[in-house]
C-alpha cells in the first residue's frame, strides 16, 4: 500500500476539520445564540444543557450540509473546473485533490445528518415534537441544495433556502427548545441574520459563477450576471439594516438591539468594493471577508442588545 493510498484512507482530524469548513460554523453559532437570547428576552427562560445540545445538533447539520455539497459539486464537475477558488468559495479541495474519496465524504455527511437527527429526537422528547418538522426542513434544505433532480441552487431558490435555514429556522428552533413554544416572533426576529448569511452565499457565488454556469448550477449570480448581482448585493445589504430598524419600530427588538446597526460602516465599504470589483475576484475577496464579518458582528451585537435590555 502506497503512502498516498494510506493518506486517502486515513485522513487526519485536521483534514476533516477543514472539510467540514469549521471556521465558518459562525453561520450556525450566531443564530443559535441569538435564538436563545431572544427566548430569554421574551420569556426569561434559558436551559444550558438544552442550549448546548441544540448547538451541537445544528453544528452537525451544518457540517453535513457542507460536506454533502462538496460531494455533489464534485460529481457535477463544478469544483474541478473552478479556476477562482478562494478561502471563501469553490468548496474544499480534498476530494478534488484525492485526499478524500467521494464515498468517504458522502458517508461522513450522512453520519453527521444522522447524528443531528438523533439529537433532534432527544430535543423533541425533552421539549416539543414541533422540533421534528423544523429539523426535517433543515436537513432537506442542506441535502437538496446541490443534490441532483431537486438541486435548489440550480432552480434559483438556493439563496432563499440558505437564508431561511441559517436564519429564521434556527432562531425559531432554538426559541422553541428554550420556551416550548413556536410563534412568529422568532422567525421575524431572525430575518436580518438570514439576510446576511444569504448575502455571504450570494457574494461567494461571484467567483464561482463561470464554473457553476458551465455545469447548470444556475444560481442567481449566474442568472443575473455579475454587474446586476452587485446591485442586488447593495440593495439586500441595505435592506438588512433597514429591517433592524423596522423590527425595533414594531417592538420586536428592544432599543438596545439598535447597536446592531454599527457594522453598517463596514457594510458600506463592502458595497463599494463589490460595485467596483464585481469581476475582479482577487480584489473581491476583501468584500467576501467583510460580508462574513458583518454577519458575525450584527448577530453578536443584536444578541448583546437583547440580553442587555433585560438588565439596563
Secondary structure by P-SEA (a helix, b strand, c coil): ccaaaaaaacccaaaaaaaaccccccccaaaaaaaaaaaaaccccccaaaaaaaaaaaaaaaaaaaaaaaaaaaaacccccccccccccccccccccccccaaaaaaaaaaaaaaaaaaaaaaaaacccaaaaaaaaaaaaaaaccccccccccccaaaaaaaaaacaaaaaaaaaaacccccaaaaaaaaaaaaaaaaaaaaaaccaaaaaaaaccccccccccaaaaaaaaaaaaaaaaaaaaaaaaaccccccccccccaaaaaaaaaaaaaacccccccaaaaaaaaaaaaaaaaaaaaaaaaaaacc
